[in-house]
Amino acid sequence: MVQYSQTRFDTSFAALSDATRRGVLEQLGRADASITDLAEKFHMTLTGMKKHVGVLEQAGLVTTEKIGRVRTCKLGLRRLEEEAAWIERYRQLWAARFDELDNIVEELKRKEKLDAKKRKCACPHAEPYNRGPEI
């Protein structure tokens, strides 16, 4: 993977690592909003929301446009296809590992049942334990 993509992945995942920023993306997926509106919706200061929007903007996930005194936020043009493909590769890797683990567990269960049957069948007609003569 080229360094550019790695840096971009780091920026994207860092931006997505915060629940508030993910919420902002969800909100902007429904409609554009001003930083003031977002700050009110998420119960935070304007300064705090500006920082969150700045992180999203740096990652290319959000764009802002200032008209007069209002800064409006929109979803950015950059999509997360490369990041999704990276995640999918690891999802497939872990799914294969878990499938193999399931196979091993099933094989162990099957062997355990077989061993239990063998123990039962080893002496089916043996006489019960004799304690000795009764007095």
Secondary structure as the mmCIF struct_conf table of DSSP 4:
data_model
#
loop_
_struct_conf.conf_type_id
_struct_conf.id
_struct_conf.beg_label_comp_id
_struct_conf.beg_label_asym_id
_struct_conf.beg_label_seq_id
_struct_conf.end_label_comp_id
_struct_conf.end_label_asym_id
_struct_conf.end_label_seq_id
HELX_RH_AL_P HELX_RH_AL_P1 GLN A 3 LEU A 16
TURN_TY1_P TURN_TY1_P1 SER A 17 SER A 17
BEND BEND1 ASP A 18 ASP A 18
HELX_RH_AL_P HELX_RH_AL_P2 ALA A 19 ARG A 30
STRN STRN1 ALA A 33 SER A 34
HELX_RH_AL_P HELX_RH_AL_P3 ILE A 35 LYS A 41
TURN_TY1_P TURN_TY1_P2 PHE A 42 HIS A 43
HELX_RH_AL_P HELX_RH_AL_P4 LEU A 46 GLN A 58
TURN_TY1_P TURN_TY1_P3 ALA A 59 GLY A 60
BEND BEND2 LEU A 61 LEU A 61
STRN STRN2 VAL A 62 ILE A 67
TURN_TY1_P TURN_TY1_P4 GLY A 68 ARG A 69
STRN STRN3 VAL A 70 LEU A 75
BEND BEND3 LEU A 77 LEU A 77
HELX_RH_AL_P HELX_RH_AL_P5 GLU A 81 CYS A 121
BEND BEND4 ALA A 122 CYS A 123
TURN_TY1_P TURN_TY1_P5 PRO A 124 HIS A 125
HELX_LH_PP_P HELX_LH_PP_P1 ALA A 126 ASN A 130
#
